Structures are given as structure tokens and as C-alpha cells.
Amino acid sequence: MSTTDLPSHYDPAAVFAHVFDNGLVADYLAQAMCCTEVNALVAVLEASGHLDGARYWLETHRADCDRTHLH
């Protein structure tokens, strides 16, 4: 890959949000993450306009969370 193949602007937060705006990933990981981690992920998704993805991560995590008051 040459440097001319790279985008002129690379937004790591946008790429992160795009990758994690995925229900299958949430299904596998949301229960394994702590509340603080899920809240941070949800905040990035919301800030980047991925509202459905943010909502899904939160709902998936809260399904088995015993500390729902933290969300």
C-alpha cells in the first residue's frame, strides 16, 4: 500500500464508531464489558450519530447487568 492509497483525512473516532455500530459485536461483547466501558462506548456512538447502535449496546448490556442504575 503506498501513501497515495491512504485517505487525506483519517478520523479514528469515526472508524471506531463505524466498527462498533454492529449488533453482532454487541451481542458477543456487551455482557463481558463493565458498565464504565459500555457507557464510554455508547457515548462515542451517540456523539458520532450512531444512535441505534448506542441504544442496542446499552440494552444488550443492561439485560444481565445488576447495576443498571449506572447507565
Backbone torsions as a table, in degrees:
resi	resn	phi	psi	omega
1	MET	NA	123.3	177.7
2	SER	-87.9	164.5	-179.8
3	THR	-66.1	-19.7	177.9
4	THR	-73.8	-14.5	178.1
5	ASP	-83.6	-10.7	-178.6
6	LEU	-81.9	145.4	176.5
7	PRO	-64.5	151.6	-180.0
8	SER	-70.3	-24.7	177.2
9	HIS	-134.3	121.1	179.9
10	TYR	-114.1	118.1	-178.6
11	ASP	-106.9	98.6	-177.3
12	PRO	-57.8	-37.0	179.9
13	ALA	-66.0	-38.1	178.5
14	ALA	-67.2	-39.9	178.4
15	VAL	-66.8	-43.2	177.6
16	PHE	-57.2	-48.8	-179.6
17	ALA	-62.7	-40.6	179.3
18	HIS	-62.6	-43.2	-178.7
19	VAL	-66.9	-43.0	-175.6
20	PHE	-88.5	-2.1	172.7
21	ASP	-83.7	65.7	-171.4
22	ASN	-147.0	116.3	-177.9
23	GLY	-62.8	-34.6	-179.8
24	LEU	-66.0	-41.4	176.9
25	VAL	-63.6	-43.4	178.1
26	ALA	-60.9	-42.2	179.5
27	ASP	-58.7	-37.7	-178.4
28	TYR	-81.6	-32.5	-169.7
29	LEU	-110.4	-24.6	-171.2
30	ALA	-58.6	-38.1	-179.4
31	GLN	-75.2	-23.3	-179.6
32	ALA	-83.1	-13.3	-177.1
33	MET	-93.9	151.3	176.9
34	CYS	-80.7	167.8	-176.7
35	CYS	-59.0	-42.0	-178.8
36	THR	-63.1	-41.3	179.2
37	GLU	-64.7	-45.0	179.4
38	VAL	-64.9	-42.0	178.7
39	ASN	-60.3	-40.8	179.2
40	ALA	-65.7	-43.2	178.8
41	LEU	-63.6	-44.7	178.6
42	VAL	-61.4	-39.5	179.3
43	ALA	-63.2	-41.1	178.2
44	VAL	-66.3	-43.2	178.7
45	LEU	-61.9	-45.5	179.1
46	GLU	-62.5	-44.6	-177.9
47	ALA	-63.6	-26.8	-179.0
48	SER	-97.1	8.1	175.1
49	GLY	87.1	8.8	179.1
50	HIS	-92.9	65.6	-172.2
51	LEU	-68.7	-39.7	178.6
52	ASP	-64.5	-42.6	178.1
53	GLY	-62.8	-42.6	178.5
54	ALA	-60.9	-45.7	-180.0
55	ARG	-61.6	-41.9	-178.6
56	TYR	-65.2	-44.5	177.6
57	TRP	-57.6	-45.8	-178.0
58	LEU	-64.9	-45.9	179.8
59	GLU	-64.1	-39.9	-179.6
60	THR	-66.2	-42.9	178.7
61	HIS	-66.5	-44.3	-176.3
62	ARG	-67.3	-19.1	-177.9
63	ALA	-57.3	-35.1	179.4
64	ASP	-122.1	16.4	-177.6
65	CYS	-85.6	131.2	177.7
66	ASP	-95.0	7.1	179.6
67	ARG	-129.1	47.7	-175.0
68	THR	-60.2	-20.7	178.8
69	HIS	-65.1	-13.8	-179.9
70	LEU	-84.4	-2.4	-176.3
71	HIS	-109.8	NA	NA
